[in-house]
Amino acid sequence: MNWDQIQGNWKQIKGSIQREWGELTDDDLDKVEGDRTKLIGVVQERYGLAKDEAERKVDEFAARDHSAV
C-alpha cells in the first residue's frame, strides 16, 4: 500500500497498526491521522528506536498487503 491509500483507509488500518505495535494507543493513532512522519515519530518514541530503524519498520508495514483489513 502507498501512503495515500493508508491515509484514505486510516480508520480501517489503525487496527493493523495496533496489532503490529501494541504499545501505541488510540490517542497516538488519532494524532497520527495517517501521516507517515508522525507514525515514524510515535513508533520511534514508544519503542526507543533510532529514526532510521523506525522508518524502516513503518515502511515494511506499509509494503504489506492490508486489503483484508
N, C-alpha and C positions, 0 to 999 in steps of 0.2 A: 504494500500500500504506500502511496505517497502521502505527504503531509496535508495536501488539500483534502484527500479522502478521509484522513484521520480527523481533521478539523470538522468536516461535514458530518461525520458519524461519531462525534466525541461522546455523546451520552451512551452509545452502544459500546464504544471501545473502552470506556472507563472500567468496566468490569474486567476486561482482559488485562488492563494495566494493573489493577489491584491484585489480580492473581499473580502477575509477574513480580510486582513489588509490593508485597503485603504491608509494608510499613507506611505506605502512602495513604493518607486519609481522604475522605470525600472532600473535605475542605481544601486540601492540597490540590486535588484534581479540579475542583471548581475554579481555583485561582489560575491553574494552568490553561484552561479553556482551549485545549488542543494546540497550544503554542509549543513547538519543538524546543526552543531555547529555554522556556520556563520549565518544561518537563525535565530537561537535562539538569537544570539547576536544582530542582527538588530531589531528583534521584541522587545527584552528587552530594547534596547536603544530608539526606536521610541515611545514606549508606557509606558516607565518608570516602567517596571515590574521588580520584583525580578527574578533572574535567574531561580529558580525552577518553578515559575509561567509561564515564557516564554517557558520553556522546556515542561511543561505540555500542554500548548496551541498548540505548534508546534506538539507534539506527537498526540494530539487529532485530529488535522487537518490531519496528515498523516494516521491515522487509518480509516478515512472516505474513502468511495469508490469514486475515482476520474476518474473512467474508462469512464465516459461520457464527459470528458473534451474535 
